[in-house]
Amino acid sequence: MAPPRTRLFLRADAGLDVGAGHVMRCLALGQAWQTLGYGDVTLLSVSLPDAFAERARSEGFGIERVAANAPGSAEDVEGTLAAVG
């Protein structure tokens, strides 16, 4: 029996001030989600270099940029909640 399909939202940032490890771990989790047949993956981010966005897209992930001044800000929280609505 196939697992129920649903969308997984992952939230991570990368950049000069924020390391890329969190994004890479989220990509690995998303790959496993898809491999197990659970459904689609969307990566939400305030700060994501184009190279990471392209890597996520190459894995079949959707990318949504969260409009906020900074990761962890009140705008970030509001934007993230709106995206997963």
Secondary structure, 3 states (H helix, E strand, C coil): CCCCCCCEEEECCCCCCCCCHHHHHHHHHHHHHHHCCCCCEEEEECCCCHHHHHHHHHCCCEEEECCCCCCCCHHHHHHHHHHHC
